[in-house]
Each structure stands twice: as structure tokens, then as C-alpha cells.
Amino acid sequence: MDLSTTYLGLCLKNPLVPSSSPLGEEIDKIKALEDAGASAIVLPSLFEEQLTHETLELNYYTSYHYEWFPEALSYFPEPKEYHLGPEEYLKHIRKAKESVDIPIIASLNGVTVGGWLKIAEQIEEAGADALELNAYYLPTNPNLSGTRVEALYLDLLRAMKQRVRIPLAMKLNPYFSSTAAMAKALVEAGADGLVLFNRFYQPDFDLENLEVVPQITLSTSDDLRLPLRWVAILYSRISCSLAITSGIHTAEDAIKALMAGADVAMLCSALLRNGIAHLSTILRGIEAWMEKKEYISIGQLKGSMSQKSVEDPAAFERANYMKSLHSFREKAL
Ligand SMILES: Cc1cc2nc3c(=O)[nH]c(=O)nc-3n(C[C@H](O)[C@H](O)[C@H](O)COP(=O)(O)O)c2cc1C
């Protein structure tokens, strides 16, 4: 059985890749992930704020927050609170490359086109096989149009692309008014891959202390539906690699991701909740399912349930919404 897949031009032995998370912070854990069967690993992000914290070279996109809410800076963790600073990050890439045979994908998290982008060149020199760029940006300024927000992503990607030759993937959020057009524009701007989707963590209210508190919740399989739909829609419409992140917890989830058209299924919450060994359980589950259903390669699965392949392409669109509402009513009443 051929479990291999190609992602960002990298030949991977199977489609299971741990996404950016604290699991990639320690070399022992990276080794354990490789032993469990991971075919590549995305390291935790290095944040723009870690590189610009002192000089605050923040451009007009973000300065809005600082003008209106100068105390906003206090929300950023102090540099010492990050496990890996820039120098340590580069060392970590070198160490990871020495310690395992699987590709190492570095991750940068930031929003502005500025001096901090230089680190991308150093990341390439340190030996990273690819780079994932996560622009976790929440546009709260009512004067900032959607077009300018989109330009922020495109400018950032182009600027990063000029600095590196290794493949570059963009991790996206699902909140563009035209996700498909945005995906196409990113590919035209040079993205070698798209990672769908970033989960935005919504803050909560602490009613005792009347504070807004950060709140990370791990995903469940239900969170897979959103990227599943969009990958199924984008598959074969845009020419770049596709990864699904969000809600992959079981072998069935990973199989669905591949059938939608993803080249890789990324894992984070599932491994944080169940431990690293869960990756091999998922891998064995994929093999068992493929054997039972007589699939011989991942290539056969890939895109087989994409919008272009299914009998009813409207199942991914508005018609499905109306059908869902009706089916609920029929069941409930
Ligand atoms: C504790 C934690 C830390 C994370 N750190 C990062 C990060 O540094 N950079 C990043 O791009 N995504 C980060 N993520 C997001 C994950 O890589 C992943 O995209 C997201 O959790 C959705 O996948 P899941 O449903 O498998 O958890 C983090 C997620 C968690 C839960």
C-alpha cells in the first residue's frame, strides 16, 4: 500500500503532519513524533513581536491599536515567556534537522512587512525544508476595508517570498469575504501551499474579576467541516499544495481530509489531548480502512470527494444549507 504524498514539493512517506504547536518545541518530542510515524513536522511559530518587541517597528495596520489602546502592549507576553527566542529558534531548527530524517517546516507568525522578515533567510540557512507563514490578524478598525486587509496578506507573502527559495505555505483564516478568490490571489502571489484554517481563539469574560481572558480550547472532529468544505471546493481549481488543519482527530477525519483534496492532514489538538502515540493509531486506522475498501494508494483517495468529483456539487453550496435546515425540521418535528 502506497501511503506517500507530496506536499510543498516534499515527498512525504504518509499524509500525517503535526501542525505548529508546543509539541515541536523539544527535540525529544520531535523524535517521538517521527517514531510514531509523522511524515514531517511544523515547528511552533516564531512571532513578529519577538523580533520587534523592543523597537516596535509596527506599521499602520497595527499602529491603530497602539494609538487607541496604548496598554495593548501589556497583552503581549514578555520576551522571556516565549520558550524559543529568535537565536534559539534557529538553533532548534539545526538541532531538529540533525536529529530526525523527516522534513522540518518552520513557522513564522506576523502581519507587517518590515525588518523582522530577515529572519526568513536565516531560517532557510538553518536548514528548514519549508516555511509556513501565519498572519493571525484580526481587522478591528472600521476604516480598514476588506481590500486593504487582503492586500496585507498579499504584500506579506510577496515580501517573504522574495527572501526565501524554500517552499512557502500560507496558513489562512476562514473569514475572507471571498475565500476562493483570496486563495487564488495568494497562489498568484507565490504561495506554494495553503493551510486551512487557522483557528481564532475567542477571548472569554472572567465574571469574578471583570477581565477579558485568553482562552484556548482544543478542537473536536466537528471543527473539520469548515476546512473540509473549502478544500473540497478549492481542489483542482488552484494549483498549489493544500493542507487541512482543524478537527483531525481520527483516521476517518484524516481520510475525509484527503478525499476532499488535502495533500496532508495536520494534527494538533488530537495529539495534545491523547498523546503523541495517537498519531500511529490514526496511521494504522488509515491503512486498515484503505485495505478494507481496497484502496492501494493515497493518490487514489485524494480529491475523490472534492466538489469537482462528487455527483452533487451543490452539496457544498447554498442548496445544501437549505437542505440541512429542512432535514432538521423533518427529524425534529
Ligand atoms: C496550544 C496550541 C499552540 C499553538 N501554537 C501555534 C503556533 O505557534 N503557530 C500556529 O500557526 N498555530 C498554532 N496553533 C494552531 C495549531 O497548529 C492548529 O492549526 C489548530 O490548533 C487547529 O488544529 P487542531 O484542530 O488539530 O488543533 C496552536 C494550537 C494550540 C492548541
PDBQT file of the ligand as one rigid body, heavy atoms in Angstrom, charges set to zero:
ROOT
HETATM    1  C1  LIG A 401      -1.531  25.090  22.388  1.00  0.00    +0.000 C 
HETATM    2  C2  LIG A 401      -1.521  25.452  20.924  1.00  0.00    +0.000 A 
HETATM    3  C3  LIG A 401      -0.459  26.153  20.391  1.00  0.00    +0.000 A 
HETATM    4  C4  LIG A 401      -0.458  26.520  19.037  1.00  0.00    +0.000 A 
HETATM    5  N1  LIG A 401       0.590  27.223  18.535  1.00  0.00    +0.000 NA
HETATM    6  C5  LIG A 401       0.564  27.595  17.231  1.00  0.00    +0.000 A 
HETATM    7  C6  LIG A 401       1.630  28.347  16.675  1.00  0.00    +0.000 A 
HETATM    8  O1  LIG A 401       2.622  28.672  17.354  1.00  0.00    +0.000 OA
HETATM    9  N2  LIG A 401       1.546  28.714  15.377  1.00  0.00    +0.000 N 
HETATM   10  C7  LIG A 401       0.487  28.371  14.572  1.00  0.00    +0.000 A 
HETATM   11  O2  LIG A 401       0.482  28.706  13.378  1.00  0.00    +0.000 OA
HETATM   12  N3  LIG A 401      -0.528  27.625  15.073  1.00  0.00    +0.000 NA
HETATM   13  C8  LIG A 401      -0.517  27.252  16.365  1.00  0.00    +0.000 A 
HETATM   14  N4  LIG A 401      -1.549  26.519  16.875  1.00  0.00    +0.000 N 
HETATM   15  C9  LIG A 401      -2.655  26.120  15.970  1.00  0.00    +0.000 C 
HETATM   16  C10 LIG A 401      -2.481  24.674  15.501  1.00  0.00    +0.000 C 
HETATM   17  O3  LIG A 401      -1.309  24.494  14.736  1.00  0.00    +0.000 OA
HETATM   18  C11 LIG A 401      -3.673  24.212  14.668  1.00  0.00    +0.000 C 
HETATM   19  O4  LIG A 401      -3.678  24.921  13.429  1.00  0.00    +0.000 OA
HETATM   20  C12 LIG A 401      -5.012  24.409  15.346  1.00  0.00    +0.000 C 
HETATM   21  O5  LIG A 401      -4.943  24.016  16.697  1.00  0.00    +0.000 OA
HETATM   22  C13 LIG A 401      -6.104  23.623  14.652  1.00  0.00    +0.000 C 
HETATM   23  O6  LIG A 401      -5.772  22.263  14.567  1.00  0.00    +0.000 OA
HETATM   24  P1  LIG A 401      -6.371  21.150  15.582  1.00  0.00    +0.000 P 
HETATM   25  O7  LIG A 401      -7.838  21.142  15.412  1.00  0.00    +0.000 OA
HETATM   26  O8  LIG A 401      -5.716  19.860  15.142  1.00  0.00    +0.000 OA
HETATM   27  O9  LIG A 401      -5.966  21.567  16.950  1.00  0.00    +0.000 OA
HETATM   28  C14 LIG A 401      -1.559  26.150  18.212  1.00  0.00    +0.000 A 
HETATM   29  C15 LIG A 401      -2.617  25.420  18.765  1.00  0.00    +0.000 A 
HETATM   30  C16 LIG A 401      -2.612  25.069  20.104  1.00  0.00    +0.000 A 
HETATM   31  C17 LIG A 401      -3.780  24.292  20.663  1.00  0.00    +0.000 C 
ENDROOT
TORSDOF 0
